């Protein structure tokens, strides 16, 4: 569950409306049929922060019900610890195989705040937990230090750490992963996030790719992942380079969410409007450019 490709689908939310449950179920079924190693429900791509606790509980159940036995990892991040605990309980009751926790904040968090959050949550879990280090969305500005990684990794139930992009130099990337391995228990895997850095991370020895594009384009994500797992590092890097126009769009639009949301709509997987307001998504010109990129990269299946 904490190795290979973990695909994170959108949670289609048409503006101020309710979750499009039919479209969401179909997205999850599509990933299961593609053969992903796990499904990440209610991650950042899944817009968890925009949903009520009740909506999140329902989405977790839908994910498990339609995953056809593929392990489902459910995001449980929230502003208050009591909300995190409730979301964790709901995820476990839904049958989630694991949970994913990011230290979400409005007021800046300290390292002790973050450690206390994970300490309390893991003490109340019966399923494994993935630590989600994503300062771009959580605004945990102190960042996860190696010392904090180490302290958290020894908490009960911690099974994986989702780390940000590694250094661009392959040798430095590998050295970074090897350094983390020496700090962490053998039972804790290392997963890369930041899709443009996935090949680099997997080739450097990361166990998993927690993937945005995997939730909408599972086939190329699987091709990249399987190549790296088989030691075909050059092939994995070539696949990432082939997808560079997509990575460029992520940079251009301040992240991946608006791009993959527009891509899902272009493929007919969701309605045209699929992001919660106030998120407006790409405009018509930007969508047309994305459609061209999808066709050029042959991502239309």
Number of C-alpha atoms within 10 A of each C-alpha: 18 25 18 21 28 30 30 29 32 30 30 29 24 17 15 11 12 12 21 16 16 11 19 23 18 17 24 30 17 20 27 21 12 14 13 23 20 25 29 30 34 27 26 23 22 27 20 22 17 15 18 11 18 11 14 26 23 16 26 26 21 19 30 24 17 19 21 14 11 21 22 30 31 36 29 30 26 21 15 13 17 13 14 24 20 16 24 29 17 21 28 20 12 19 18 23 21 26 27 23 23 26 26 23 17 10 9 12 17 13 16 10 12 18 17 14 19 24 16 15 22 20 11 14 18 14 19 18 30 25 22 23 21 22 16 10 13 21 16 22 14 11 15 18 10 13 11 14 18 16 14 21 25 15 17 18 21 24 23 24 24 24 21 19 17 21 15 11 10 14 11 13 21 20 16 16 19 14 12 16 16 10 14 20 14 10 11 19 21 24 29 25 21 22 24 20 19 28 27 26 31 29 23 21 22 26 23 26 31 28 26 26 26 24 28 25 22 26 18 19 27 21 16 23 28 18 19 26 19 10 13 14 20 13 17 25 20 13 18 23 14 13 19 14 15 22 20 13 19 19 12 11 14 10 16 21 21 20 23 24 26 25 25 22 16 18 16 12 17 24 18 17 17 26 26 20 14 9 12 12 21 16 9 9 9 15 18 14 11 21 18 12 18 19 11 11 15 10 17 15 9
